Amino acid sequence: MKSLFVIILFLANSLLCLAQKEDYPIYDWEDVQNASPDTIYGLSLAKMKLDTLPAKLSKFTHLRTLNLKKNKLAVLPDFIAEFKKLETIVLEKNQLIYFPIVFCRMPELRNILIGSNYFETLPECISGIKHLEYLDLYDTPIRNLPLGLSELQSIQKIDLSGIKFSPEFQEGWLKRMPDVDWEFDPPCACMR
């Protein structure tokens, strides 16, 4: 009976932690066409096959979460930098050929999920995203990481799974940033 109580307490605590993660709904783009942009904090334009973002999106400057997953975006418009409160951006499975430099002007970003895109480098200015906690780059053909990455004091996890790196590369970054939870595939002798 005591173990059942512990399990129930653990589950209740876990659900509470999950609920605190986002204290606002994530709306679909179709649902906010007539809404006041000042009242929308989470927005999804996922799976819409977009190659550009609608200009009307620029009015939603109070966003904290923006999901653009599974589109055909190759670049982002500069108006993204006007989202001063944006904490999480999801750009997985797009066609980005460069890491969006606009993010470097957004120090409040905490989570960048940008895996499965086409860019090979990260800009040195990534060090300007002072509150970044999670960077997901899985299955993106990254060849190297900028030293500015090691200046990020808040970073907790970096996902580089699906990318082949040498043992020396992995060991170097594990030593440079030992408090970060690195997600690497097994090392290979393919990229020295």
C-alpha positions in Angstrom: 0.0 0.0 0.0 2.8 2.3 0.9 4.5 1.7 -2.5 1.2 2.5 -4.3 1.0 5.8 -2.5 4.6 6.6 -3.5 3.8 5.8 -7.1 0.7 8.0 -7.1 2.6 10.9 -5.5 5.4 10.5 -8.1 2.9 10.6 -11.0 1.0 13.6 -9.5 4.3 15.5 -9.1 5.3 14.6 -12.7 2.0 15.8 -14.1 2.3 19.0 -12.1 5.8 19.6 -13.5 4.5 19.0 -17.1 1.6 21.3 -16.6 3.9 24.1 -15.4 6.0 23.9 -18.5 3.5 25.8 -20.6 0.8 27.6 -18.8 -1.0 28.7 -22.0 -2.6 26.9 -25.0 -0.9 26.3 -28.3 -3.4 27.4 -31.0 -3.4 26.3 -34.6 -3.0 29.1 -37.2 -6.5 28.6 -38.6 -8.0 29.2 -35.1 -6.4 32.7 -34.5 -7.3 34.5 -37.7 -9.8 36.7 -35.9 -8.2 36.7 -32.5 -6.4 39.6 -30.9 -2.7 38.9 -31.4 -2.0 40.3 -27.9 -3.9 37.3 -26.3 -2.0 34.5 -28.1 1.1 33.1 -26.5 1.5 29.8 -28.3 1.0 29.2 -32.0 1.4 26.3 -34.4 1.9 26.5 -38.1 3.2 23.0 -38.3 2.7 20.7 -41.3 1.2 23.5 -43.5 3.7 23.0 -46.3 4.8 26.7 -46.0 7.8 28.0 -47.9 7.3 31.5 -46.5 5.6 32.7 -43.3 2.4 34.7 -43.6 3.0 38.5 -43.0 0.1 38.5 -40.6 2.2 36.4 -38.2 4.3 39.5 -37.5 1.4 40.9 -35.4 1.7 38.1 -32.8 4.6 39.8 -30.9 3.6 38.2 -27.5 4.3 34.7 -28.6 6.3 32.5 -26.2 6.1 29.3 -28.3 6.1 29.1 -32.1 5.9 25.7 -33.8 6.9 25.7 -37.5 7.7 22.0 -37.7 7.4 20.1 -41.0 7.2 22.9 -43.5 9.4 23.9 -46.4 11.0 27.0 -45.0 14.5 27.7 -46.3 14.8 31.1 -44.5 13.0 33.0 -41.8 11.8 36.6 -42.1 13.5 39.3 -40.0 10.2 40.1 -38.2 10.9 37.0 -36.1 13.3 39.1 -34.1 10.3 41.3 -33.0 9.0 38.3 -30.9 10.9 39.5 -27.8 9.1 37.1 -25.5 9.7 34.0 -27.6 11.1 31.2 -25.5 10.6 28.1 -27.7 10.8 27.8 -31.5 10.3 24.5 -33.3 11.7 24.3 -36.8 12.4 20.6 -37.2 12.1 19.1 -40.6 12.2 22.2 -42.8 14.7 23.1 -45.5 16.8 25.7 -43.7 20.1 26.1 -45.5 21.5 28.4 -42.8 21.0 28.6 -39.0 18.8 31.7 -38.6 21.0 34.6 -37.6 17.9 36.4 -36.4 18.1 34.1 -33.3 21.3 35.8 -32.3 19.2 39.0 -31.6 16.8 37.0 -29.4 18.5 36.5 -26.0 15.3 35.2 -24.4 15.1 32.1 -26.5 15.4 29.0 -24.2 14.6 26.1 -26.6 15.6 25.9 -30.3 14.4 22.7 -31.9 15.9 22.9 -35.4 16.9 19.3 -36.2 16.6 17.7 -39.6 17.5 20.7 -41.7 20.3 21.4 -44.2 22.8 23.8 -42.7 26.3 22.7 -41.8 27.5 25.4 -39.4 26.3 27.5 -36.5 27.2 31.2 -36.3 29.6 32.4 -33.7 26.9 34.9 -32.6 25.0 32.0 -31.0 26.8 33.1 -27.8 24.3 36.0 -27.8 21.3 33.7 -27.0 22.1 34.1 -23.3 19.1 32.1 -21.9 19.4 29.1 -24.3 18.8 25.9 -22.4 18.1 23.3 -25.1 19.5 23.1 -28.6 18.2 20.3 -30.8 20.2 19.8 -34.0 19.5 16.1 -34.7 20.0 14.8 -38.2 21.4 18.2 -39.5 24.8 17.9 -41.3 26.7 20.0 -38.7 30.5 19.8 -39.4 31.8 21.9 -36.5 30.6 23.9 -33.5 31.6 27.5 -32.8 33.6 28.3 -29.7 30.8 30.8 -28.8 28.7 27.9 -27.9 30.8 27.3 -24.8 29.9 30.9 -23.6 26.3 29.8 -23.0 25.9 29.6 -19.3 22.3 28.4 -19.3 22.6 25.6 -21.8 21.6 22.2 -20.3 21.2 19.9 -23.3 22.5 19.7 -26.9 21.2 17.0 -29.2 23.6 16.1 -32.0 22.2 12.6 -32.6 22.2 11.4 -36.2 25.4 13.2 -37.0 28.7 11.5 -37.2 31.6 13.0 -35.3 35.1 11.7 -34.4 35.9 10.6 -30.9 38.3 13.6 -30.6 35.5 16.0 -31.5 33.1 14.5 -28.9 35.7 14.3 -26.2 36.7 17.9 -26.8 33.2 19.2 -26.4 32.5 17.0 -23.4 35.5 18.4 -21.7 34.8 22.0 -22.8 31.2 21.8 -21.5 31.1 19.1 -18.9 27.8 20.2 -17.3 25.9 19.9 -20.6 23.9 16.8 -21.4 25.3 16.0 -24.8 23.5 13.5 -27.1 25.9 12.1 -29.6 25.7 9.0 -31.8 28.6 6.6 -31.3 31.8 8.2 -32.6 33.3 7.3 -35.9 36.6 7.9 -37.8 34.6 9.7 -40.6 35.1 13.3 -39.6 38.4 14.3 -38.2 
